[in-house]
């Protein structure tokens, strides 16, 4: 069975390192409360095809269920999935960092200056029949679910319609989903301030032909300052796509798929966007980086099912089975 995974992390490549940009966007306080697993309270929530195991109170369990459903809805519309596309069942663990650390094997910590505080504290894996997401809960107010949104967003981006997009677009879109505020009834909001990071000057933005390349392109290693420029450029394009009207987002989807599968960017912009590459580049560079993204998606989010309390032992047993299946248990 083919598997795409965020668990088995190889040595960092340039595109994976781009995720270390904008720590103010991704930062979550992970090292705060330490407590024994046996004292924790766990809940199971079954919502549509998503099953969640959550540490905390009943209200937290409901909030995570609603966030997961809204995130999947956002992916459907932002990535222009066809109506026929259906996601496989999803299994989500939203628990304390210490339990994740005791269960899953993570890559070594990075000592670079730009730290992605979700890296190494989340896992995701995707097969044709199941998606698994494991993420720690943050403790900083307003950022409790950032790690979950990032990990599940990464898994959603690997769905068939967006699987072949250029790697840089996966980076930018996952950052966008991480920063999003997902509120009732099905509202998506990202502040333009998230794109006004202090680390990259406008003159340093990469042109699209530098990062919109086939998905299997091997990228050279770069110094951190250059990676920051690339990450900012990827996020900027994601803002442009999310800000477009639905018809334009569909055209972007076709263009990104074509480029990811090997079509030269110059041909793809002309055939799918009806723009020459210089016209597309001008549109990209002239984008207003301070405009907010506010979208209301038409999908109706169902009333959250009542969470059912379960024992810590049940959670540990299930997580052990999952890590064994994914060959990712802590040794």
N, C-alpha and C positions, 0 to 999 in steps of 0.2 A: 504493500500500500504506500503510495506516495505521501510524504509528510513534509510540510514546511514548518519550521520551528524557530522560535526565538529563544529556546532553552539552551541548545548546544552552540555556544558562541565561540567561533574560531577566533584567532588573533584579529584584532581590529583592522578593518580595511578603511580606506578613506571615507567611503560613504557612510559606514556605520559610525565613524568618529564624528561625522557632521552632527549627529544627534547631541553632541556635548555642548552645542551652542545655546545661548540664551538661558543661563541658569535661572534667571528671574522668572522665566516662563515655566520651567519644569520643576523648580525646587519644591521639595516636600520635606517636612521635618520627620525623619525616620527613626532617630535615635532616642526619642523621648521615653515613653513609659515602658518599663520592663516588668513583666509579671509572669507567674507560672501559668502554663496553658490550662491546667486543671481548674483554675479560678475563672477562666473566661466563659462567656456565654455565646453559644453559636446557634444560628438559625438557618433553616433551609427554606428557600423560596423557589417555587416552580412557576414560571411565567412564560406562556407560549412554549417555545422550544429552548428556553434558557433556564438552566437550573443553577441556583446560586447558593453557596455556603458562606455565611457572613458572620464575622465576629463583631459583637457589639449589642446594641439593643434592637428591639423590633422596628423602631423608626428608621434606624440605619439600614436594616435589611431591606425595607421597602424602598428607601431612597436609592440604594444600589440597583435594585431591580428596575426601577423607573429609568435610571441613568443608562443602564445597558440597553434597554429597549429604544430609548431616544438616540443613543449613539448608533445603533444599527440602522435606524430610520435615517439619520443624518448621512451615513455612508451611502445608503441607497440613492439618495437624491444628489449628494455632492459628487459621487463617483459615476452617476448616470447609469446605474444598473438597469438592465432590461426588466420588464415586468415579469418575465419568466424566471428570473434568477431567484433561487431560494437558498438561504444559508442552512448549513447542517446544524444539528443540535449543539448547544453551547454549554459548557461546564465552567463555572466561575468560582474561584476561591478568593474571597476578600478578607484576609485575616492579618494577624499581627506579623511583623517582620521576623520576629524570632522563630515563629513556627515555620515560616517559609524557609528560613536559613537551616533549620534542623532537618527539613525534608528534601529540598531540592539542591542540586549541585550548581553553583553559580561560577561564572568566570572570575578571574582575579580582579581586584579593585584597580581602578586607574588612578594615577597620581598626577594627571594633567591639571593645568590651571582651570580649564573650563570643565567642570564636573556636571554630568547629567545625573541628578540625584535619583532618578528612577532606574538608571542602568544597574543591573545586578540585583535589583529588588523587585523584579517582576519576571514572569515567564509566560510565554504563549506557545501553543503548538496547534497546527491545523492539518487535518486530514480530510478526505472527501466525506467522511461520515461523522466527524466530531471536531469541535474547537474547544481547546482547554486554555483558560486564562487564570493565572495566579498572580495576585498583586497585593502589596501591603497597603494598609490604610495610613494616610497621612494624618498628622496631628496639628498642622497649621490651619487655622480657620479659613474656609473657602478653598482649600487645596486638598481636602481629605481624599478625593477620588481621582486626583491627577494621574497617579501611577496606574490605576485601573483603566482610565480613559486612554492612556498611552498604549498599554499592552493590548487591550481589545481593539483599539484603532489599528495597530500594526497587523493584527490578525485579519481584520476586515479588509484592509488594503490588499491582502493576498487572495481575496476572492477572485474567481476566474475572470470577471470583466476588467479588473484593474491589476491583475497579477503581473502582466508584462510591461507595466509602465516603467519608465526610467527610474533607477534607484533613488535619484535625488528627489523625485516627486513623492515617493514613499516617505522619505525623510520629512519633507515639508508638510505633507498632509497629516502625518502622525503628530507633528508639533501643533498643527492647527486644531486637531481633535483634542489634544491634551489641554489646550488653553480654553476650549469652548465652555461656556456656561449653558447647560441644558436644563430648561425650566418648563413648567406646564404652560399650555397643554402639550406643545411640541415645538418649543422655541429654541433657536440656536443663536448664540451671541458670542462674538469675539471682539474685544476692544482693539482698535487700531493701534493703541499704545504697545500692544504685543509685538508689533513690527517695527517699533522705533527704538530698537536696542542700541545701546551706546557703543557697541564694539565695531561697527562697520560704517564707513562713510559712503554716501551715495556714489561717489566716483569709483568705489571699489566693488560695486555690484558686478557679478559675472554676467556676461551676455548669454542668452539661452543656448547657443550652439556649444557652449563649454560644458553644460550639465544635462542638456536634453540629448542623451546618447543612448544607444541600445542597452537593454537591461543587463546583458552579459558582458559589458565592457569592463575590463580590469583597470581600475583607477590607480594611478601612482600615489605613493605616500606623499603627504604634504605637511608643511609646518602648521602649527595650530592657528596662526593668524589667517592663513589661507583657507583652512577648513571653516573658520568662522565666517569668512566671506561667502563660501559656498553654501553653508547652512542658511545664512540670511537670504541668499538668492533663491534657494529652494522654497523657503517659507514665503517669500514675496510672490512667487508664481502661484503658490497655493492660495494666497489671499485673492489673487486675480481670478482664479478659477471659481472660488467660492462666491465671489462678488458678482459673477456673471449671471445672466438670466438662464433659465433651464436649457433653452435651445443652444446657447453658446457653450454651456457646460458639456452637453452631449457632443458638440463638435470638438471640444478640448479632449474628451475621452477618446474619440476616434484618432485624433492626432497623436496623443500620448501612446496609445496602443501601437499605432503604426511605427512611431519612432522606436519604441521599446523593442519591437520585433525586427528592426533593422532598416526601415525606410529613412533616407536622409532627411534631416529636419527641414531643409529648404523645400523639398517636395511635399512633405507632410503638411506644412503650414499653408501651402498653396491649395492642396487638394481638399483639406478638411476645414480650414479657416478662411479660405479665399483671401489670404494675405501673403505677400512676399515675405521672405525672412527679414529684410530691413524694416518692413511695416510692423511685423510682429514684435521685433526687438524694440522698436520705438514705443509701441503700446506697453510693453513690459517695463521699460525704463521710466516712462512717464506716469506710471500708476501712482496715485496718491497714497502714500503709506500710512496715512493717519485716519483713513475712513474705517468706521466700524462695520462689521458684518452682522446683520440681523436678518434671520430667515425664519419663516414659519412653515414647517413641513406639513403636508396634508394627512400623513398617516395618523390614525387615531391610536393613542397609547392606552391600552386597556387598564382597568382598575387593578391595582396590584393585589395579587393573591395574599391571603393571610400567612405570614411566616410561621413555620413550625419549629419549635425549639428541639435541638438535638444535642447529644452528649459530645464532649471533647474527644472521647475515644472513637466515636463514629467518624468524626472529621479526620482524625489522624489516620485511621485505617484506610479511609477512602483516598486521602492524599498519598498514602504509601502505595496504594494500587496504581494510582495515576502516574507517579514518578517511575514506578517499575515498568509500566507500559511504555512510557516515553524514554526509558533507559536513562534517567536523569536523577536518580536518587543520590543523596549525599553519601559519600563513602566514608 
